[in-house]
Amino acid sequence: MTQKYAPDALQQFAAQVFFNAGLPEDDAKIIGEDLVKANLRGLDSHGVSRIPMYLERLAKGVVNPTPNIQIEHITPAVSRVDGDNGMGFLASHIAMEEAMRLADTLGIGLVAVHRSTHFGMSALYVEQALEKNFVSMVFTNSSPALAMHGGRSAFLGAAPMAAGIPGGPNSKPFVMDMAMTVIARGKIRLAAMRDEPIPEGLALDVEGRPTTDASDAFKGVCLPFGGVKGSVLATMMDLMAGALTGANYGGDVKSLYFDHSEPQNVGHLFFAIKPDLFMALEDFEGRMDTFHSRIKDLPKAAGVDEILMPGEPEEKTEALRSAEGLPITDNVISDLSAVGEKFDVNFPAALGG
C-alpha cells in the first residue's frame, strides 16, 4: 500500500531531521531537497527511504556532520575536493560548482573528490550543470556489490555513471544516470524492505547461486548489465573515481549498510564542459534541436507511442509527482515516522488525509 505526500512537506521533514541530527541548517536543507528530488524523478530507491540509513551512519560516527570541505587547486583546469567524510551530497555539489567555474574560463573543468560518502542520485549533479548550460559527466565508485567477470564475490561497486548535455530552445536535454548493475542495488534493497521477490537474472546469493529472494540478493552479489561489458565498465569506474582520485578502491570502499568500522572514503570525478567550445552556442543548440526532432520522427516499434530522449521519462515522472504527490509505501512511512519520533519532528500527513 502507498500514500501520497506533498514534496515540499517531505523536504522540510528531512531537512529538520538532519538538522536535529547535528548538520548545519543549510546542509540539512540541501540533503532534504536532494533526497526528494530522487523520489520526484521516480528513483525511490535513492530517496527518503534512505534517511534511516544515513542517520545510522551519522550516529555511529562514520559520517562527519560538520565537515570542513576543502578545494585544492591542481592545475588551471583541475581541482580536488576533500570531503572530510561528510555527507557525499555536500562535497559533490561543491565539486560540480568548482568544475563549472573552471570550465567557464578554460572551456573544461575536472574535479576529483576523495574522503566522501554515498552521494545519492548521480543525476543530481548533471542537473546542477544543466541549470547553468554545461555539458557534464559524473563518475563515482561505491562499496562492493558485483563480482569481476568470472568471480562470485562482491568486489566492484554498482558505480553509477551520469552525463548531461543541454538541449536547444526546442529540444530536451540528454540526461543519463545508470548503474553498472542490471538494476540499481538500491532497488533490490527496496524490494527486500517490501518483502517482494525480484526477477531472475539480477543477482546471486552469498553462495554464488542465482536467486529471486531480494534479501538474499542484497546480501549477495548483483550481476552487471551486459555481462562482461558491465563488469569492465565497473572496473573503469573504480579506477577512475577511486584509484585516480586518492579515494578507496579495489574492494576497500566500506559498505553503507553492513560496515560501520570507519568512513567509506568514496571517490567521485566531475567533468564540466562548455557547449560552445567548437562552435557558437546558437549553432550547438540548433544541432540539439535537429537531433531531438529526428528522434521524434523515427519510425516507432510496435506498441510504442513516443520515442523519448534519455531523461525524458524521469522528467515526465517529476511533472506528474509534483502535481499529484509522492507515493510512499507503508513500510517507508513506518520507518520515517519512527525517525520523526526519535528526532522530535512530526512526519507530515498524507495528501487527502
Contacts in CASP RR format, 6 or more apart in sequence:
PFRMAT RR
TARGET T0000
AUTHOR 0000-0000-0000
METHOD contacts of the structure
MODEL  1
MTQKYAPDALQQFAAQVFFNAGLPEDDAKIIGEDLVKANLRGLDSHGVSR
IPMYLERLAKGVVNPTPNIQIEHITPAVSRVDGDNGMGFLASHIAMEEAM
RLADTLGIGLVAVHRSTHFGMSALYVEQALEKNFVSMVFTNSSPALAMHG
GRSAFLGAAPMAAGIPGGPNSKPFVMDMAMTVIARGKIRLAAMRDEPIPE
GLALDVEGRPTTDASDAFKGVCLPFGGVKGSVLATMMDLMAGALTGANYG
GDVKSLYFDHSEPQNVGHLFFAIKPDLFMALEDFEGRMDTFHSRIKDLPK
AAGVDEILMPGEPEEKTEALRSAEGLPITDNVISDLSAVGEKFDVNFPAA
LGG
1 329 0 8 1.000
1 330 0 8 1.000
2 327 0 8 1.000
2 328 0 8 1.000
2 329 0 8 1.000
2 330 0 8 1.000
3 327 0 8 1.000
3 328 0 8 1.000
3 330 0 8 1.000
3 333 0 8 1.000
3 350 0 8 1.000
3 351 0 8 1.000
4 324 0 8 1.000
4 325 0 8 1.000
4 326 0 8 1.000
4 327 0 8 1.000
4 328 0 8 1.000
4 350 0 8 1.000
4 351 0 8 1.000
5 325 0 8 1.000
5 326 0 8 1.000
5 328 0 8 1.000
5 348 0 8 1.000
5 350 0 8 1.000
5 351 0 8 1.000
6 325 0 8 1.000
6 326 0 8 1.000
6 348 0 8 1.000
6 351 0 8 1.000
7 36 0 8 1.000
7 39 0 8 1.000
7 40 0 8 1.000
7 321 0 8 1.000
7 322 0 8 1.000
7 325 0 8 1.000
7 326 0 8 1.000
9 348 0 8 1.000
10 32 0 8 1.000
10 36 0 8 1.000
10 39 0 8 1.000
10 48 0 8 1.000
10 326 0 8 1.000
10 328 0 8 1.000
10 348 0 8 1.000
11 29 0 8 1.000
11 32 0 8 1.000
11 33 0 8 1.000
11 36 0 8 1.000
12 348 0 8 1.000
13 336 0 8 1.000
13 340 0 8 1.000
13 345 0 8 1.000
13 346 0 8 1.000
13 347 0 8 1.000
13 348 0 8 1.000
14 28 0 8 1.000
14 31 0 8 1.000
14 32 0 8 1.000
14 35 0 8 1.000
14 36 0 8 1.000
14 48 0 8 1.000
14 51 0 8 1.000
15 25 0 8 1.000
15 28 0 8 1.000
15 29 0 8 1.000
15 31 0 8 1.000
15 32 0 8 1.000
15 33 0 8 1.000
16 28 0 8 1.000
16 343 0 8 1.000
16 345 0 8 1.000
17 28 0 8 1.000
17 51 0 8 1.000
17 55 0 8 1.000
17 339 0 8 1.000
17 340 0 8 1.000
17 343 0 8 1.000
17 345 0 8 1.000
18 27 0 8 1.000
18 28 0 8 1.000
18 31 0 8 1.000
18 32 0 8 1.000
18 54 0 8 1.000
18 55 0 8 1.000
19 25 0 8 1.000
19 28 0 8 1.000
20 343 0 8 1.000
20 344 0 8 1.000
20 345 0 8 1.000
21 28 0 8 1.000
21 55 0 8 1.000
21 58 0 8 1.000
21 59 0 8 1.000
21 65 0 8 1.000
21 343 0 8 1.000
22 28 0 8 1.000
22 58 0 8 1.000
22 65 0 8 1.000
22 66 0 8 1.000
23 31 0 8 1.000
23 58 0 8 1.000
23 65 0 8 1.000
23 66 0 8 1.000
23 87 0 8 1.000
24 66 0 8 1.000
27 87 0 8 1.000
27 90 0 8 1.000
30 89 0 8 1.000
30 90 0 8 1.000
30 93 0 8 1.000
31 54 0 8 1.000
31 87 0 8 1.000
31 89 0 8 1.000
31 90 0 8 1.000
34 89 0 8 1.000
34 120 0 8 1.000
34 121 0 8 1.000
34 124 0 8 1.000
35 46 0 8 1.000
35 47 0 8 1.000
35 48 0 8 1.000
35 50 0 8 1.000
35 51 0 8 1.000
35 120 0 8 1.000
36 47 0 8 1.000
36 48 0 8 1.000
36 326 0 8 1.000
37 121 0 8 1.000
37 124 0 8 1.000
37 127 0 8 1.000
38 44 0 8 1.000
38 45 0 8 1.000
38 46 0 8 1.000
38 47 0 8 1.000
38 120 0 8 1.000
38 121 0 8 1.000
38 124 0 8 1.000
39 47 0 8 1.000
39 48 0 8 1.000
39 321 0 8 1.000
39 326 0 8 1.000
39 328 0 8 1.000
40 317 0 8 1.000
40 318 0 8 1.000
40 321 0 8 1.000
40 322 0 8 1.000
40 326 0 8 1.000
41 121 0 8 1.000
41 123 0 8 1.000
41 314 0 8 1.000
41 315 0 8 1.000
41 317 0 8 1.000
41 318 0 8 1.000
42 314 0 8 1.000
42 317 0 8 1.000
42 318 0 8 1.000
42 321 0 8 1.000
43 121 0 8 1.000
43 123 0 8 1.000
43 177 0 8 1.000
43 184 0 8 1.000
43 314 0 8 1.000
44 190 0 8 1.000
44 327 0 8 1.000
45 184 0 8 1.000
45 186 0 8 1.000
45 187 0 8 1.000
45 189 0 8 1.000
45 190 0 8 1.000
46 120 0 8 1.000
46 121 0 8 1.000
46 184 0 8 1.000
46 186 0 8 1.000
47 120 0 8 1.000
47 121 0 8 1.000
48 328 0 8 1.000
48 332 0 8 1.000
48 336 0 8 1.000
49 190 0 8 1.000
49 193 0 8 1.000
49 332 0 8 1.000
49 335 0 8 1.000
50 120 0 8 1.000
51 335 0 8 1.000
51 336 0 8 1.000
51 339 0 8 1.000
52 335 0 8 1.000
52 336 0 8 1.000
52 338 0 8 1.000
52 339 0 8 1.000
53 256 0 8 1.000
53 257 0 8 1.000
54 63 0 8 1.000
54 87 0 8 1.000
54 118 0 8 1.000
55 339 0 8 1.000
55 343 0 8 1.000
56 260 0 8 1.000
57 63 0 8 1.000
57 117 0 8 1.000
57 256 0 8 1.000
57 260 0 8 1.000
58 65 0 8 1.000
60 260 0 8 1.000
61 260 0 8 1.000
62 85 0 8 1.000
62 254 0 8 1.000
62 260 0 8 1.000
62 261 0 8 1.000
62 262 0 8 1.000
62 263 0 8 1.000
62 264 0 8 1.000
63 85 0 8 1.000
63 86 0 8 1.000
63 87 0 8 1.000
63 117 0 8 1.000
63 263 0 8 1.000
64 84 0 8 1.000
64 85 0 8 1.000
64 86 0 8 1.000
64 263 0 8 1.000
65 86 0 8 1.000
67 83 0 8 1.000
67 84 0 8 1.000
67 85 0 8 1.000
67 86 0 8 1.000
67 87 0 8 1.000
67 90 0 8 1.000
67 91 0 8 1.000
68 84 0 8 1.000
69 81 0 8 1.000
69 82 0 8 1.000
69 83 0 8 1.000
69 84 0 8 1.000
69 86 0 8 1.000
69 90 0 8 1.000
69 91 0 8 1.000
69 94 0 8 1.000
70 81 0 8 1.000
70 82 0 8 1.000
70 83 0 8 1.000
70 84 0 8 1.000
71 79 0 8 1.000
71 80 0 8 1.000
71 81 0 8 1.000
71 94 0 8 1.000
71 98 0 8 1.000
72 79 0 8 1.000
72 80 0 8 1.000
72 81 0 8 1.000
72 82 0 8 1.000
73 79 0 8 1.000
74 80 0 8 1.000
76 102 0 8 1.000
76 105 0 8 1.000
76 106 0 8 1.000
77 102 0 8 1.000
77 103 0 8 1.000
77 106 0 8 1.000
77 107 0 8 1.000
77 108 0 8 1.000
77 109 0 8 1.000
77 110 0 8 1.000
78 102 0 8 1.000
78 109 0 8 1.000
78 110 0 8 1.000
78 111 0 8 1.000
78 112 0 8 1.000
79 95 0 8 1.000
79 98 0 8 1.000
79 99 0 8 1.000
79 102 0 8 1.000
79 110 0 8 1.000
79 111 0 8 1.000
79 112 0 8 1.000
80 111 0 8 1.000
80 112 0 8 1.000
80 113 0 8 1.000
80 114 0 8 1.000
80 245 0 8 1.000
81 91 0 8 1.000
81 94 0 8 1.000
81 95 0 8 1.000
81 98 0 8 1.000
81 111 0 8 1.000
81 112 0 8 1.000
81 113 0 8 1.000
81 114 0 8 1.000
81 116 0 8 1.000
82 91 0 8 1.000
82 113 0 8 1.000
82 114 0 8 1.000
82 115 0 8 1.000
83 90 0 8 1.000
83 91 0 8 1.000
83 113 0 8 1.000
83 114 0 8 1.000
83 115 0 8 1.000
83 116 0 8 1.000
84 91 0 8 1.000
84 115 0 8 1.000
85 115 0 8 1.000
85 116 0 8 1.000
85 117 0 8 1.000
85 263 0 8 1.000
85 264 0 8 1.000
85 265 0 8 1.000
86 116 0 8 1.000
86 117 0 8 1.000
87 117 0 8 1.000
88 116 0 8 1.000
88 117 0 8 1.000
88 118 0 8 1.000
88 119 0 8 1.000
88 120 0 8 1.000
88 266 0 8 1.000
89 119 0 8 1.000
89 120 0 8 1.000
89 124 0 8 1.000
91 113 0 8 1.000
91 116 0 8 1.000
91 119 0 8 1.000
91 268 0 8 1.000
92 113 0 8 1.000
92 116 0 8 1.000
92 119 0 8 1.000
92 124 0 8 1.000
92 125 0 8 1.000
92 268 0 8 1.000
92 270 0 8 1.000
93 124 0 8 1.000
93 125 0 8 1.000
93 128 0 8 1.000
95 111 0 8 1.000
95 112 0 8 1.000
95 113 0 8 1.000
95 125 0 8 1.000
95 268 0 8 1.000
95 270 0 8 1.000
96 111 0 8 1.000
96 125 0 8 1.000
96 128 0 8 1.000
96 129 0 8 1.000
96 136 0 8 1.000
96 138 0 8 1.000
96 270 0 8 1.000
96 272 0 8 1.000
97 128 0 8 1.000
98 111 0 8 1.000
98 270 0 8 1.000
99 109 0 8 1.000
99 110 0 8 1.000
99 111 0 8 1.000
99 129 0 8 1.000
99 136 0 8 1.000
99 270 0 8 1.000
99 271 0 8 1.000
99 272 0 8 1.000
100 109 0 8 1.000
100 129 0 8 1.000
100 132 0 8 1.000
100 134 0 8 1.000
100 272 0 8 1.000
102 108 0 8 1.000
102 109 0 8 1.000
102 110 0 8 1.000
102 111 0 8 1.000
102 272 0 8 1.000
103 109 0 8 1.000
103 134 0 8 1.000
103 272 0 8 1.000
103 273 0 8 1.000
103 274 0 8 1.000
104 274 0 8 1.000
107 273 0 8 1.000
107 274 0 8 1.000
107 277 0 8 1.000
108 271 0 8 1.000
108 272 0 8 1.000
108 273 0 8 1.000
108 274 0 8 1.000
108 277 0 8 1.000
109 271 0 8 1.000
109 272 0 8 1.000
109 273 0 8 1.000
110 269 0 8 1.000
110 270 0 8 1.000
110 271 0 8 1.000
111 269 0 8 1.000
111 270 0 8 1.000
111 272 0 8 1.000
112 244 0 8 1.000
112 245 0 8 1.000
112 246 0 8 1.000
112 267 0 8 1.000
112 268 0 8 1.000
112 269 0 8 1.000
112 270 0 8 1.000
113 245 0 8 1.000
113 247 0 8 1.000
113 267 0 8 1.000
113 268 0 8 1.000
113 269 0 8 1.000
113 270 0 8 1.000
114 242 0 8 1.000
114 245 0 8 1.000
114 246 0 8 1.000
114 247 0 8 1.000
114 265 0 8 1.000
114 267 0 8 1.000
115 247 0 8 1.000
115 263 0 8 1.000
115 265 0 8 1.000
116 247 0 8 1.000
116 264 0 8 1.000
116 265 0 8 1.000
116 266 0 8 1.000
116 267 0 8 1.000
116 268 0 8 1.000
117 263 0 8 1.000
117 264 0 8 1.000
117 266 0 8 1.000
118 142 0 8 1.000
118 256 0 8 1.000
118 264 0 8 1.000
118 266 0 8 1.000
119 125 0 8 1.000
119 140 0 8 1.000
119 266 0 8 1.000
119 268 0 8 1.000
121 177 0 8 1.000
122 138 0 8 1.000
122 140 0 8 1.000
122 160 0 8 1.000
122 161 0 8 1.000
122 162 0 8 1.000
122 177 0 8 1.000
123 162 0 8 1.000
123 175 0 8 1.000
123 177 0 8 1.000
123 314 0 8 1.000
125 136 0 8 1.000
125 138 0 8 1.000
125 162 0 8 1.000
125 270 0 8 1.000
126 136 0 8 1.000
126 137 0 8 1.000
126 138 0 8 1.000
126 162 0 8 1.000
126 163 0 8 1.000
126 164 0 8 1.000
126 175 0 8 1.000
126 176 0 8 1.000
126 177 0 8 1.000
127 175 0 8 1.000
129 135 0 8 1.000
129 136 0 8 1.000
129 164 0 8 1.000
129 272 0 8 1.000
130 136 0 8 1.000
130 164 0 8 1.000
130 166 0 8 1.000
130 173 0 8 1.000
130 175 0 8 1.000
133 166 0 8 1.000
133 275 0 8 1.000
134 166 0 8 1.000
134 272 0 8 1.000
134 273 0 8 1.000
134 274 0 8 1.000
134 275 0 8 1.000
135 163 0 8 1.000
135 164 0 8 1.000
135 165 0 8 1.000
135 166 0 8 1.000
135 272 0 8 1.000
135 273 0 8 1.000
135 274 0 8 1.000
135 275 0 8 1.000
136 162 0 8 1.000
136 163 0 8 1.000
136 164 0 8 1.000
136 270 0 8 1.000
136 271 0 8 1.000
136 272 0 8 1.000
136 273 0 8 1.000
137 161 0 8 1.000
137 162 0 8 1.000
137 163 0 8 1.000
137 164 0 8 1.000
137 270 0 8 1.000
137 271 0 8 1.000
138 161 0 8 1.000
138 162 0 8 1.000
138 163 0 8 1.000
138 268 0 8 1.000
138 269 0 8 1.000
138 270 0 8 1.000
138 271 0 8 1.000
139 159 0 8 1.000
139 161 0 8 1.000
139 237 0 8 1.000
139 240 0 8 1.000
139 241 0 8 1.000
139 268 0 8 1.000
139 269 0 8 1.000
140 159 0 8 1.000
140 160 0 8 1.000
140 161 0 8 1.000
140 237 0 8 1.000
140 241 0 8 1.000
140 266 0 8 1.000
140 267 0 8 1.000
140 268 0 8 1.000
140 269 0 8 1.000
141 157 0 8 1.000
141 159 0 8 1.000
141 237 0 8 1.000
141 238 0 8 1.000
141 241 0 8 1.000
141 242 0 8 1.000
141 247 0 8 1.000
141 248 0 8 1.000
141 249 0 8 1.000
141 253 0 8 1.000
141 266 0 8 1.000
141 267 0 8 1.000
142 157 0 8 1.000
142 158 0 8 1.000
142 159 0 8 1.000
142 160 0 8 1.000
142 253 0 8 1.000
142 266 0 8 1.000
143 157 0 8 1.000
143 251 0 8 1.000
143 253 0 8 1.000
143 254 0 8 1.000
143 255 0 8 1.000
143 256 0 8 1.000
143 259 0 8 1.000
143 264 0 8 1.000
144 153 0 8 1.000
144 154 0 8 1.000
144 155 0 8 1.000
144 156 0 8 1.000
144 157 0 8 1.000
144 251 0 8 1.000
144 253 0 8 1.000
144 255 0 8 1.000
145 154 0 8 1.000
145 156 0 8 1.000
145 157 0 8 1.000
145 158 0 8 1.000
145 181 0 8 1.000
145 185 0 8 1.000
145 221 0 8 1.000
145 222 0 8 1.000
146 154 0 8 1.000
146 155 0 8 1.000
146 156 0 8 1.000
146 157 0 8 1.000
146 158 0 8 1.000
146 180 0 8 1.000
146 181 0 8 1.000
146 221 0 8 1.000
146 222 0 8 1.000
146 223 0 8 1.000
146 224 0 8 1.000
146 231 0 8 1.000
146 234 0 8 1.000
147 153 0 8 1.000
147 154 0 8 1.000
147 155 0 8 1.000
147 156 0 8 1.000
147 204 0 8 1.000
147 221 0 8 1.000
147 231 0 8 1.000
148 155 0 8 1.000
148 156 0 8 1.000
148 231 0 8 1.000
148 235 0 8 1.000
149 224 0 8 1.000
149 227 0 8 1.000
149 228 0 8 1.000
149 231 0 8 1.000
149 232 0 8 1.000
152 204 0 8 1.000
152 208 0 8 1.000
152 221 0 8 1.000
153 221 0 8 1.000
154 220 0 8 1.000
154 221 0 8 1.000
154 222 0 8 1.000
155 250 0 8 1.000
155 251 0 8 1.000
156 180 0 8 1.000
156 224 0 8 1.000
156 231 0 8 1.000
156 234 0 8 1.000
156 235 0 8 1.000
156 237 0 8 1.000
156 238 0 8 1.000
156 250 0 8 1.000
156 251 0 8 1.000
157 180 0 8 1.000
157 234 0 8 1.000
157 237 0 8 1.000
157 238 0 8 1.000
157 251 0 8 1.000
157 253 0 8 1.000
158 179 0 8 1.000
158 180 0 8 1.000
158 181 0 8 1.000
158 184 0 8 1.000
158 185 0 8 1.000
158 222 0 8 1.000
158 234 0 8 1.000
159 179 0 8 1.000
159 180 0 8 1.000
159 233 0 8 1.000
159 234 0 8 1.000
159 237 0 8 1.000
159 238 0 8 1.000
159 241 0 8 1.000
160 177 0 8 1.000
160 178 0 8 1.000
160 179 0 8 1.000
160 180 0 8 1.000
160 184 0 8 1.000
161 176 0 8 1.000
161 177 0 8 1.000
161 178 0 8 1.000
161 179 0 8 1.000
161 180 0 8 1.000
161 233 0 8 1.000
161 237 0 8 1.000
162 175 0 8 1.000
162 176 0 8 1.000
162 177 0 8 1.000
162 178 0 8 1.000
163 174 0 8 1.000
163 175 0 8 1.000
163 176 0 8 1.000
164 173 0 8 1.000
164 174 0 8 1.000
164 175 0 8 1.000
164 176 0 8 1.000
165 173 0 8 1.000
165 174 0 8 1.000
165 275 0 8 1.000
165 288 0 8 1.000
166 173 0 8 1.000
166 275 0 8 1.000
166 285 0 8 1.000
166 288 0 8 1.000
167 173 0 8 1.000
167 174 0 8 1.000
167 285 0 8 1.000
167 288 0 8 1.000
167 289 0 8 1.000
167 292 0 8 1.000
168 285 0 8 1.000
168 286 0 8 1.000
168 288 0 8 1.000
168 289 0 8 1.000
168 292 0 8 1.000
169 285 0 8 1.000
169 286 0 8 1.000
169 289 0 8 1.000
170 289 0 8 1.000
170 292 0 8 1.000
170 293 0 8 1.000
171 288 0 8 1.000
171 289 0 8 1.000
171 291 0 8 1.000
171 292 0 8 1.000
171 293 0 8 1.000
171 309 0 8 1.000
172 292 0 8 1.000
172 309 0 8 1.000
172 311 0 8 1.000
172 312 0 8 1.000
172 315 0 8 1.000
173 309 0 8 1.000
173 311 0 8 1.000
174 309 0 8 1.000
174 310 0 8 1.000
174 311 0 8 1.000
175 310 0 8 1.000
175 311 0 8 1.000
175 314 0 8 1.000
175 315 0 8 1.000
176 310 0 8 1.000
176 311 0 8 1.000
178 225 0 8 1.000
179 185 0 8 1.000
180 224 0 8 1.000
180 225 0 8 1.000
180 230 0 8 1.000
180 231 0 8 1.000
180 233 0 8 1.000
180 234 0 8 1.000
180 237 0 8 1.000
181 202 0 8 1.000
181 222 0 8 1.000
181 223 0 8 1.000
181 224 0 8 1.000
181 225 0 8 1.000
182 201 0 8 1.000
182 202 0 8 1.000
182 222 0 8 1.000
182 223 0 8 1.000
182 224 0 8 1.000
182 225 0 8 1.000
182 226 0 8 1.000
183 202 0 8 1.000
183 222 0 8 1.000
185 218 0 8 1.000
185 222 0 8 1.000
188 198 0 8 1.000
188 202 0 8 1.000
188 203 0 8 1.000
188 214 0 8 1.000
188 217 0 8 1.000
188 218 0 8 1.000
188 222 0 8 1.000
189 214 0 8 1.000
189 218 0 8 1.000
189 257 0 8 1.000
191 197 0 8 1.000
191 198 0 8 1.000
191 214 0 8 1.000
192 214 0 8 1.000
192 215 0 8 1.000
192 217 0 8 1.000
192 218 0 8 1.000
193 331 0 8 1.000
193 332 0 8 1.000
194 214 0 8 1.000
194 329 0 8 1.000
194 331 0 8 1.000
195 214 0 8 1.000
195 215 0 8 1.000
196 214 0 8 1.000
197 212 0 8 1.000
197 213 0 8 1.000
197 214 0 8 1.000
198 212 0 8 1.000
198 213 0 8 1.000
198 214 0 8 1.000
198 217 0 8 1.000
199 212 0 8 1.000
200 210 0 8 1.000
200 212 0 8 1.000
201 210 0 8 1.000
201 223 0 8 1.000
202 217 0 8 1.000
202 222 0 8 1.000
202 223 0 8 1.000
203 210 0 8 1.000
203 211 0 8 1.000
203 216 0 8 1.000
203 217 0 8 1.000
203 218 0 8 1.000
203 220 0 8 1.000
203 221 0 8 1.000
203 222 0 8 1.000
203 223 0 8 1.000
204 210 0 8 1.000
204 211 0 8 1.000
204 217 0 8 1.000
204 220 0 8 1.000
204 221 0 8 1.000
204 223 0 8 1.000
205 211 0 8 1.000
205 213 0 8 1.000
205 216 0 8 1.000
205 217 0 8 1.000
205 219 0 8 1.000
205 220 0 8 1.000
206 216 0 8 1.000
206 219 0 8 1.000
206 220 0 8 1.000
206 221 0 8 1.000
208 220 0 8 1.000
208 221 0 8 1.000
211 217 0 8 1.000
224 230 0 8 1.000
224 231 0 8 1.000
224 233 0 8 1.000
224 234 0 8 1.000
238 249 0 8 1.000
238 250 0 8 1.000
238 251 0 8 1.000
239 249 0 8 1.000
240 269 0 8 1.000
241 247 0 8 1.000
241 249 0 8 1.000
241 266 0 8 1.000
241 267 0 8 1.000
241 268 0 8 1.000
241 269 0 8 1.000
242 248 0 8 1.000
242 249 0 8 1.000
242 267 0 8 1.000
243 249 0 8 1.000
243 250 0 8 1.000
244 269 0 8 1.000
245 267 0 8 1.000
245 268 0 8 1.000
245 269 0 8 1.000
246 267 0 8 1.000
247 253 0 8 1.000
247 265 0 8 1.000
247 266 0 8 1.000
247 267 0 8 1.000
247 268 0 8 1.000
248 254 0 8 1.000
248 264 0 8 1.000
248 265 0 8 1.000
248 266 0 8 1.000
248 267 0 8 1.000
252 265 0 8 1.000
253 264 0 8 1.000
253 265 0 8 1.000
253 266 0 8 1.000
253 267 0 8 1.000
254 260 0 8 1.000
254 261 0 8 1.000
254 262 0 8 1.000
254 263 0 8 1.000
254 264 0 8 1.000
254 265 0 8 1.000
256 264 0 8 1.000
275 281 0 8 1.000
275 284 0 8 1.000
275 285 0 8 1.000
276 284 0 8 1.000
278 284 0 8 1.000
292 309 0 8 1.000
295 307 0 8 1.000
295 309 0 8 1.000
296 306 0 8 1.000
296 307 0 8 1.000
298 307 0 8 1.000
300 306 0 8 1.000
300 307 0 8 1.000
321 327 0 8 1.000
325 351 0 8 1.000
328 336 0 8 1.000
333 347 0 8 1.000
336 347 0 8 1.000
337 347 0 8 1.000
339 345 0 8 1.000
339 347 0 8 1.000
340 346 0 8 1.000
340 347 0 8 1.000
END
